[in-house]
Amino acid sequence: MKFKVIIKEGEDGWYVVEVPTLPGCISQGRTKKEALGNIKEAIELYLEPEDDLSIVSTGQVAEVTV
């Protein structure tokens, strides 16, 4: 699978990478190469199925238009 990512240089000089299509999937690295390697691992973990579905809250999902 291919994902588009956004790479930004942080104030501390580290590169921050996020995946817009996967909310909360963010990583960083000292170099762009390291940051991209880290985000690949983060995506794999993000997509890994949960073993314990009891973690999921019993809340509801809704959409809000502003």
N, C-alpha and C positions, 0 to 999 in steps of 0.2 A: 504494500500500500504506500502511496505517496501522500505527504502532507506538506502544505505550505507553512512556513514558519516565519516569524518576525524576529530579526536579530537587532538588538540595540546595545550600544556601549553604555554601561552604567557609569555613574559618577566616580566609582572606585577603580575604573579601568577594566573591569571584568565585562564579559559579553553576556547579556541576558537574552534568552531565546524563549519564545512562547508559541503555542500552537493555537491559533484562533478558533479552529473547529473542535478543539478539545478543552473546554473551560477548566482552568486551573492547572493545565499542563505547562509548567514553566521550569526551566533549568538555566544553568549558567556555566561559564568556564573562563579561564584566564585568557585563552585564545579563541578565535572563531572555530578552529578545528576541534578544540576540546569541548566548546559549548555545543556544537552540532553533534558530537559523539554522545554527550550527556543527554541531549534532548531526545536522541534516538532511543536511549535506554529508558527515559521517562515515558515516551510514547508506548513502548512495549509494556511497561508496568501499568500504565493507564488502561490499556486495552485488555490486560490479563483478567480473566473472569474471576469473580469473587468466590471463594470457597464457602464463606459463611454469609448467606443471604440475610441472616437475622440482623446484620449491621444496618441494612436499609431501613430508614425511618418509615413510619406509617403515614407520613404527610402526603399532601396532594400536590400535583404539578399543575400550574396554570400559566397562561400567557397574558401579558398586559401590554396594551398598546398606548403609547404616550404621544 
